[in-house]
């Protein structure tokens, strides 16, 4: 099949499953997930001249905010732009996954097969609300997986330009969410073992240098960005020191890792089933080098992604291995294994089953089609738009999406209260309200009028965003 048609298939499949499963989709009206709205606010602030970490604070990687910032250029008060970015990233992931399965099977596959891992991932608990850092990491991880499995089967060394590209993508992953570095460390170790076994010592040394060069190139724009703004210290403190030493995670060593790995498998069970199917098939069909390489990558990824705390979407990165399960599934459709008619119908059956799976089993299905105008984010935004004044503050909790819906920029560095135990965020927010510096407050508590007499509650709205009922309160400066 022509590359253009194959790419179109992947885009259509990605758009279909994400439309049914991601809360960034127009079928959901508004993505009220607090993490996604933090990313949105950080990205929008960056695009409008604020400096990440110095002027607005969160603790994910700067590339994630840049990706969201690009989405805000397409839609500054909603998630249509982010949804477009999601589709592009997921389509790239599916295309790479399909290519990897074809390499293992030594046979071209109809692109409709991509619907199987697409549905297994998008309708899983680990997919969560849509728009997570883990979701956007999938094409980067899939590119590395494809490159390594090709090299395991190829007796010649990987061209240095490809090694450089893999290093560049590893650097991009580093600045999107550094907890996936275990995957890339395992990638380097597996490739080094292959080279060493084949006696390619000189090529190994060259490849290590070139790979690091790619990572440096991915890092250089951020060094320039933060350096020009005098924010190198803010960058490294927020992204590395705070995450490593302040972010609360579960301790417990290998016992915690085993528990989190079990939860990750539970939360992405269909994708984990596809990986298990591949490993069994690979060992049975004497593709043990490929199976061992995949197992090493999975172990490295789990070690750094799941060792600390656990949230439901952390396990989504393991879904990068789901397309490998297409190889044993498609092997059933080889000539001689089943009747020709059934063989031709199999990918189309997979496509239909994927659509039904996403429609009926997505954790977000109950929120699909809800009236967006009943959501507090859009309801409060209408009130604020009539007289925005000095803007608003999201007080005492994670970003509820009110900056997004209103189109306003945050008034301070700590525009919401994160999970980090940083006293400065409370001090800054309280000082702002004690001096009545903003016109509006949104909060999850109903007593701010007592604590800050300059404000009165003018509206409240209760709803369930999928994680239990909550009530938001809107306050206005008197």
Secondary structure by P-SEA (a helix, b strand, c coil): ccaaaaaaaaaaaaaaaaaacccccccccccccaaaaaaaaaaaaaaacccccccccccccaaaaaaaaaaaaacccccaaaaaaaaaaaaaaaaaaaaaaaaaaccccccccaaaaaaaccccccccccccccccaaaaaaaaaaaaaaaaaccccccaaaaaaaaaaaaaaaaacccaaaaaaaaaaaaaaaaaaacaaaaaaaaaaaaaaaaaaaaaaaaaaaaaaccaaaaaaaccccccccccccccaaaaaaaaaaaaaaaaaaaaaaaaaaaaaaaaacaaaaaaaaaaaaaaaaacccccccccccccccccccccaaaaaaaaaccccccaaaaaaaaaaaaaaaaaaaaccccccccccccccccaaaaaaaaaaaccccccccccccccccccccccccccccccccccccaaaaaaaaaaaaacccccccccccccccccccccccbbbbbbccccbbbbbbbbcc
